[in-house]
Each structure stands twice: as structure tokens, then as C-alpha cells.
Amino acid sequence: MKFLLALLISFSSFAAYENPDEAFKLTQEEKEPSGEDLLFKKKAKYDFDESLVYITNTELGIKDQRRFTGLDRNKLSASLHLNGQYEYLQKLLGFEVTYLRRMDNWSKLWVGGTIRRTATQWDQISTKSDEGGGEAAFQRPNDAEQTLNTVGLGFGYRFKMFLDFFKTEDVFESVQAFATYNTLAEGFTGENYTGYGLTADYGLHKRTRQSFFYGAKFTYNLAWVELDKDRDFSLGWYTFALETGFIF
């Protein structure tokens, strides 16, 4: 629910525009603004969720390059997921690769996909060892090994809402949501379950170069998997992830 609330708050910020369409749509000229437009003519509009990223010249010790983040079109990132229950960090480990493409007509939205592999234990993704129904015959131990493979399609939105409390040009927030297809290799029974789910995350990232970024995100996951119509159960878990990648 926290992620859904954050998502709703983020999109409600579009109300800052007299015409809501302005929160998304940019003319062709606005997609490739001149320096004069950025700094003087339309600064308020461009500064709403974007900024100029300055790069330091190490030889001169000054910031002599800049890139307008509104020109970003692609995001490719890799994430290392750790257990959201910090006292059991060693019981869950995941690796994820995500690609997002910024939409041309709705420039605030990004669409794309994610692939993730997670190795964990039964008690970290399910609060019950007996889910009832056809699974009642399988009393799984809490430390039974589980492997989850996840493929998802969804969208993201990058913004600077909470960062209004302290001005920064190179730190951004983001929310992402994906509909997922999951396969679970169940270590106790040796059987494979499949099913659908969803994942949502909130991230905070720092842009250290014109393209490179790093940061962290908090992710919540749900999945409903089954072996057949009489053997199914639901899974739920959350993770803290370290993320790095490129925007270009």
C-alpha cells in the first residue's frame, strides 16, 4: 500500500500545471531545448522534474559540462537485492536487470521490462508452511530452499517531489510497477510452480556522470503460483536493493 500511495502522490503532482497535458507532452522544440530556453525562457517548466547535470573537469577543478536530463531516453540498470528483513539478510539474495524507454508523447512515463532471479528460503517469502488445500500434505521446513525467476513488463515515473525540501541537480526519485510472470523451483518438493504477480518499488538515485548513476530502492513483491488447480499458494516479500546503471 505504501508504494501505491507514493505512486498516487507522484502523479498528483501533475496538478501543478494549469493544463495537465503539459506534465507529459512536449513539443519537438521543447524536446531539444536551447541553452537560452533552459536557463531563461522556460526554466520553471524544465525544472519541474528535470535539471542540468554538471560534470566536473578534474584537470581544471571546475564544472564545465552540462546535460539536460530531459533529453534522457533509455535507462539500463542492474540491481542486487537483499532481504528487507535486515536481521535475515543472508536468507535472500536476488539479481535484477531492468530496461526502460522514455515515451515520446508522454515524456514523464517510461515503459520497459525487468528480469530477476532470487534465491531464498521458504519462511522469507511465505509466512505459513501449510497453505491449506492440496498443499496441506507438504509441511515445508522454514529453511527449505526456494528459487524464483521473474519476468515483468511495466512502467516507471521519475520525479523530484520529496527532494524539493533540499535543492539538488543530480539526485532523482523514481517509482516503478511491473506485472510479472514467476516460476518457483520449490526445494522441498522438487516441483516447479508458475503464476502471475506484481512488483512495485521506490528508488533514490544520484547522477554522478552525464550517463552513469547509482542509488538504492525498496521493492515490494507479490506472486500467486500453482502446480495445478488444487495446489497453489501466494507469496509476498520485500527487498532493499543497491542499483547502478546508465541513462542515455
Buried (B, 14 or more C-beta within 10 A) or exposed (E): EEBEEBBEEBBEBBEEEEEEEBBBBBEEEBEEBEEEBBEEEBEEBBBBBBBBBBBEEEEEEEEEEBBBBBBBBBBBBBBBBBBBBEEBEEBBBBBBBBBBBBBEEBBBBBBBBBEBBBBBBBBBBBEEBEBEEBBEEBEBEEEBEBBBBBBBEBBBBBBBBEBEEEEEBBBBBBBBBBEBBBBBBBBBBEEEBEBEBBBBBBBBBEBBBBBEBEBBBBBBBBBBBBBEEEBBBBBEBBBBBEBBBBBE
